[in-house]
């Protein structure tokens, strides 16, 4: 430890995604539009599922929670990134940095466990259809969602308990658009290799465990589908392909950021953008464009809204 450079840190400097004013203004417009699409798209899905009785089933109950989580996932980093595009010096307070790390890991781990719950729901629906209504009761679905939030909270607290005790030294520059655990650890006044490995193992345990459970679930589903009728197989594969797509676009960036980091700055920034921006952007599109029930619900909502306006 270098005691001469150690100091009480009040803020960090975020280097962001670009340095040219014209590029930053362009990025400001692009990410502002993307964020509005993310929030509005997920709000539409949540509203449709809550208001339409035809969508009051376990699968859509989980989808509502996924949309809610995606809104929070993007809101942890994007608003700060958007505002920083208009600032010459991009700083974030120590408390703000800690909050970003806590909520980023809280929400990410919660979504991983929630995706496992959604896979379990599809497994029961396809492999045990006659027992589906008795197994996926409201209490069990609620318990699975509460478990996902609890797992995310415990995981985030394990990171928070470590980082608040770390001594930091100059420079305080974070070469990204938000505070992330691996980058903040590098600013400590100590050899960060062992701590970095510990954090990778911590996140890796959650990510790899969830991924293995997802693989097992979808393997059983695939085997069951291959043995079923062609009509049922086609519908099941259509539903599960949307779930698998969401799993891939969420887990791949997370694994390369936290579990098997490549330590290539430009690639890390791209993966961070993909994980925090495009994952919550693509989820509503995937489920809406490929889901007939959501499309029907949207038409019913439109007809009801138009009818109400005409009466007025």
N, C-alpha and C positions, 0 to 999 in steps of 0.2 A: 504493500500500500504506500502511495506517495502522499504523505501527510502535508507536504508543502502546497500542493495544488488542490487539496480538498477544501470544499467550501459548502455553505448552505445554499442549496439551489432553490430559487424562487420561480424560475421559468426556463423553458427550453426554446430553441429556435428550430422551426421546421423549414427545411430547404425546399419542400414542395415538388411540383412536377415540371416546372420550367422557370426560366429567368427572363425571357423576352416579354415585354409588356403586351405586345400584339398577340403572342401565343397564349399568355395568361388570360387576356380578355376573351379570346376565342374559347378557351377551356371553361371560363366562367359561364359563358352562354350555354355551352354544350352540357355541362354537368348540372346547371340549374334546370334545364329542360328535362334531363334524365331523372333528376330527383323528383320533380313534379309528376312525371309519368309513374315513377315507382310508388309514390305516396297515393296518387289518385287511383292507379291500377289495383293496388292492394286494398284500398278503402272500398272500391267497387265490389271486389270479391267478398270481403267481410260483410258488406251491406246486403248483397244478394243472398248469401247463405243464412244470415240472421233473419231476414224478412220473408224469404220464400220457404213455405212449409215442405215443399218437395225436396229440399236440400237438407232437411233435418235428419241426417244419418251420420254414423261415426266417421265415414271417410271425409265428409265435408266439415265435420266438427274439427278434425285434425287440420284440414286445409285452412280453416279460419285462423287457427293458431299459427300455422306456418306463415300466412300473410301478415299477421300481426307481428311476428318475430322479424320478418323481412323488412317491415317498415322501420323497426327499431335498429336492425342491423345497418341499414343505410343511414339512419339519422345519427348514429354515433360518430361518423366521420365526415359525411358529405357536407352538411351545413358549414362546418369549420373550414373544410377545404374550399368551398365556394367563396366564403368571405375572405379567405387568405389570398385568393387570386387578385383581389383589389387592393392588397397591401404590399408595400415594398419589403417591410420586415415582418416575417410571419413568426409570431411567438405564441406560446401556450404556457399557461401557468403550471406550476408543479401539480396543484390540485386537479386542474383540468386534464393534465396528462395522465394522472392516476385514474381519473374517472373514465377516460377513453379506454385505457387498458382493461379496467374492471368490466365495463359494459360490453366491450368487444368480445372478451372471452366468455362472459356470462351468456351473451346471446348466441355466440357461435356454438358453444357446448350444448346449450339448450336446443338449438336447431338440430344438431347431430342426433341427440337422443330422441327428439320428436320424429325425425325421419325414420328411426328404428321403429317407433310406435306405429307410424303410417305403414311401414312394411309388414308389421305384425297384423295390422288390420286387413291388408290385402291378402296375406297368407290365410287368415281365418275365412275371409270371404270366398276365396277360390278353392282352398283345400278342404274346408269344412263348412260348406254353404248351408247345410241343414241345421248346424248349431250356431250359425253366425249371430242371430238375434239374441240367443241366450248367453253367448260369450261376450260380445261387444255391447254390454249394457252401459248406460250413461255413467254409472259409478266407476266402472273399469276405465272407460275412456277418460274421464276426469282425472282418475288416479294416474294414468299414463302421462297426461299433460303436466300435472303437478310434479310428477317424477322428473320430467325433462327440465322444468324450471329449477327444481331443487338441485339436480345434478349440475346444471349450469352455474348456479349460485355457489355451490361448494367448490367447483373448479376455479371460478373467478376469485374466490376468497383465498385460495391457496396461492395465487399469483400476487394478490394484494398484500398478503401477510409477508411475502418476501420483499417486494419492491419498496415498501415504505421504510424498511430498515437499511436500505442500501446507501452507502456514501457516494456522492457524485463529485466529479471533477470537471474542470474546463478541458476542452471546449464542450459546449452544451448543444451542439448541432445534431439534429436528427434528419438524416437524408431520406425523408419520405414526407407524405402529406398528413400523417397523423402519428400519434405516439403508439408504438408497438413494442411489446415486451423484448424481443431480441435486440432491437436497436437501442432501447433505453439501457439494457444491461451493459452494452458496450461502453457506456459513459461512466460506469462506476470506477472508483479508485481502487480497483482490485483485479486480480486475474479472473476474468469472467468465464473461462472455459468450462469449469465444473458446474457453475451456476447455469450457464447456457444449456449444457447437457441435461441438467435436472429439469429445466423448464420444457425442453424438447420431449423428455420422457413423460412428464406430467401431461402435456397436451397429446403426445403420441398415444398414451394409454387410453384416453377418451376417444380419439379419432380412430385408432386401429380397432379397438373393441367394438365401436359402433359399426365400422366398415365390415368387420367379420360377421357381425350379426345380420347386417343387411345382405351380405353375400349368401349366407345360409338361408335367409328368408326367401330371397328371390330364386335360389336354386331349387328349393322345395316347390315354389310356385311354378317354375318352368317345368319341372318334372310332372307336376299335376296337370298343367296345361297340355302337355304332350300326350297325356293319356285321356283327355276329355274330348268332347265333340268339337267339330271344326268351328261351329258358330260361337260356342262358349270360349274356345281357345282364342279366337280372333278378338272378342271383346276384352278378355282378360289381358291379352298381350298389349292391346291398345292402352288400357288403363295403367298397366305396370311399366310400359315403356316411358310414359310421362314421369313416373316416380324415379325410374332408373336415370333418366336424363337429368333430373334435379339433383340426384345423389352425386352424379359425376361432376357436374359444374360446380357443386359446392365443395366436395371433398378433395378434388385434385389441387386447386389453388391452396387450400388450407394445409394439405400435406407437404407441399413444396415450400411453404412459408415457415411452418413450425416443426414438422416432423423430420423432413429431409431437406433442410435449407441449402440452396445452391450458392448463396452469398454473392450473387450477381446483382448489383444495385438496380440496373435498368429492368431486369427480369422481376426482381422483387417488387418494384413499383407497379409493373404491369399486373402481376398476380394480385397485389393488394387492391388495385382498381377493379379487377375482374371480380374478386371475392366480395368487396364491399359495395360495388355499384351494379355490375352486370348480373350477379346471382339474384339479388332481389328484384331486378328488372325483368329477368327471363322467367322467373317462377310464375308470375301471373299470366304471361303470354303462353307458356307451355300448358298450363292447366285450363286456360280459357279456350285456346284454339283447338285443343284436342279433346275437349270434354263437351259432349252433346247436352248434358243436363245443365251445365253452366250457361251454354248458349240459349237453351230454352228459357232458363230463369231470367236471362237478360232481356229476351223478347217479352216475357210476361211483365217484367218491371217497366219496360218502355211503354207497352200498351196500357198498363195501369196508370203510369205517369201522364201519358198523352190524354187518356180518358178523363183523368182528374182535371187536367188543364182545360179541356173542352167544356166540362161542366161549370167551371169557374167563369 
